[in-house]
Amino acid sequence: MFDSHRSRLSLALLIAVSLTGGVPAVHAEMMKMKATLSGTAEVPPNTSKGQGEATLDYDSATKKLSWNITYSGLTGPATAGHVHGPAAAGANAGVAIPFAKADSPITGSATLTDAQATDLLAGRMYINIHTAAHPGGEIRGQIGK
């Protein structure tokens, strides 16, 4: 009788493992994020008529961040564009992810480090577009969900 009970428990365990794929459940998530870029969001703020929108997709399983950024109305051609961090709105930080090109639209992707992923999800990353007239950044937008 004891062996019969053990066999049933073993069978139940085998079924449970096979139903879960044999691995613990991973709670990966695809997240939609966005940023609205403006001169007033720069630190310090400026009076640029430039404006922009960024839509971003973040895969928490692979830590891949993809972006599509469009902007218009800058004082001149963009000289650079980056994701900066970690910094909250109202604070500045160094370049975390440089863009391959700065002309609108800007598309691309990068795999984040663990620290970058934590900062992104905490709202401590921003997009900045630079011009000759505003070398520190003409338009900026904090990345959020």
C-alpha positions as CSV (number, residue, x, y, z in Angstrom):
1,M,0.0,0.0,0.0
2,F,2.8,2.4,0.8
3,D,4.4,1.8,-2.6
4,S,1.1,2.5,-4.3
5,H,0.7,5.8,-2.5
6,R,4.3,6.8,-3.4
7,S,3.6,5.9,-7.1
8,R,0.5,8.1,-7.1
9,L,2.5,11.0,-5.6
10,S,5.3,10.5,-8.1
11,L,2.8,10.5,-11.0
12,A,1.1,13.7,-9.6
13,L,4.5,15.4,-9.4
14,L,5.4,14.3,-12.9
15,I,2.1,15.7,-14.3
16,A,2.6,19.0,-12.4
17,V,6.1,19.4,-13.7
18,S,5.1,18.6,-17.3
19,L,2.1,21.0,-17.2
20,T,4.4,23.9,-16.1
21,G,7.0,23.0,-18.7
22,G,9.4,21.8,-16.0
23,V,10.6,25.3,-15.1
24,P,9.3,27.9,-12.7
25,A,7.0,30.5,-14.1
26,V,8.8,33.7,-15.3
27,H,6.7,36.8,-15.3
28,A,8.1,38.5,-18.4
29,E,6.2,41.5,-19.6
30,M,6.2,43.6,-22.7
31,M,5.7,47.2,-21.6
32,K,4.7,50.2,-23.7
33,M,6.4,53.4,-22.6
34,K,6.4,56.9,-23.9
35,A,8.1,60.4,-23.6
36,T,6.9,63.8,-24.7
37,L,9.9,66.0,-25.6
38,S,9.9,69.8,-25.2
39,G,12.3,72.6,-24.3
40,T,10.5,73.3,-21.1
41,A,11.5,69.8,-19.9
42,E,15.2,70.6,-20.3
43,V,17.3,71.4,-17.3
44,P,17.5,74.4,-17.4
45,P,14.4,74.9,-19.5
46,N,14.6,76.8,-22.8
47,T,12.0,78.5,-25.1
48,S,12.5,76.2,-28.1
49,K,9.5,75.7,-30.3
50,G,10.7,72.1,-30.8
51,Q,8.6,69.2,-29.8
52,G,8.7,65.5,-30.1
53,E,7.1,62.1,-29.1
54,A,8.8,58.9,-28.3
55,T,7.1,55.5,-28.2
56,L,9.2,52.7,-26.6
57,D,8.7,49.0,-26.1
58,Y,10.5,47.2,-23.2
59,D,10.7,43.4,-22.9
60,S,11.5,42.6,-19.2
61,A,12.6,39.1,-20.1
62,T,15.4,40.1,-22.5
63,K,15.8,43.7,-21.2
64,K,15.5,44.9,-24.8
65,L,14.4,48.5,-25.2
66,S,13.2,49.6,-28.6
67,W,12.3,53.1,-29.6
68,N,10.7,55.3,-32.3
69,I,11.2,59.0,-31.8
70,T,9.8,61.8,-34.0
71,Y,10.4,65.5,-33.5
72,S,10.1,68.8,-35.3
73,G,10.5,72.6,-34.9
74,L,14.1,72.5,-33.6
75,T,16.3,75.6,-34.0
76,G,18.5,73.7,-36.4
77,P,19.6,70.2,-37.3
78,A,20.0,67.7,-34.4
79,T,23.7,67.1,-33.6
80,A,23.1,64.2,-31.3
81,G,20.4,62.2,-29.5
82,H,20.6,59.9,-26.5
83,V,18.9,58.2,-23.6
84,H,20.3,59.7,-20.4
85,G,20.1,58.4,-16.9
86,P,19.8,57.8,-14.1
87,A,18.0,61.1,-13.3
88,A,14.5,62.1,-12.2
89,A,12.7,64.9,-14.0
90,G,14.4,68.2,-13.1
91,A,17.9,66.6,-12.9
92,N,20.6,65.8,-15.4
93,A,22.6,62.7,-16.0
94,G,25.2,61.3,-18.4
95,V,24.5,59.4,-21.6
96,A,23.3,55.9,-21.0
97,I,22.4,54.9,-24.6
98,P,23.6,56.9,-27.7
99,F,21.5,56.8,-30.8
100,A,23.2,55.8,-34.1
101,K,21.6,58.9,-35.8
102,A,19.8,62.0,-34.6
103,D,17.6,62.8,-37.6
104,S,13.9,62.3,-37.1
105,P,12.6,59.6,-37.0
106,I,15.0,57.9,-34.7
107,T,14.5,54.2,-34.4
108,G,16.6,51.5,-32.8
109,S,17.0,49.2,-29.8
110,A,19.5,48.2,-27.1
111,T,19.8,45.6,-24.4
112,L,19.9,47.2,-21.0
113,T,22.1,46.3,-18.1
114,D,20.3,45.3,-14.9
115,A,21.0,48.8,-13.4
116,Q,19.6,50.5,-16.6
117,A,16.5,48.3,-16.5
118,T,15.9,49.2,-12.9
119,D,16.3,52.9,-13.6
120,L,14.0,52.7,-16.7
121,L,11.2,51.1,-14.7
122,A,11.7,53.6,-11.9
123,G,11.2,56.6,-14.3
124,R,14.9,57.7,-14.0
125,M,15.7,57.7,-17.8
126,Y,15.1,60.5,-20.3
127,I,15.5,61.2,-24.0
128,N,17.5,64.3,-25.1
129,I,17.9,65.8,-28.5
130,H,20.8,68.2,-28.9
131,T,21.4,71.0,-31.4
132,A,24.2,73.6,-32.1
133,A,22.1,76.3,-30.4
134,H,21.4,74.1,-27.4
135,P,24.5,71.8,-27.0
136,G,23.2,70.6,-23.6
137,G,19.9,69.6,-25.1
138,E,17.1,71.4,-27.0
139,I,14.2,69.0,-26.2
140,R,13.9,66.4,-23.5
141,G,11.3,63.9,-22.3
142,Q,11.2,61.7,-19.3
143,I,10.4,58.1,-20.2
144,G,7.4,56.7,-18.4
145,K,4.7,54.0,-18.7
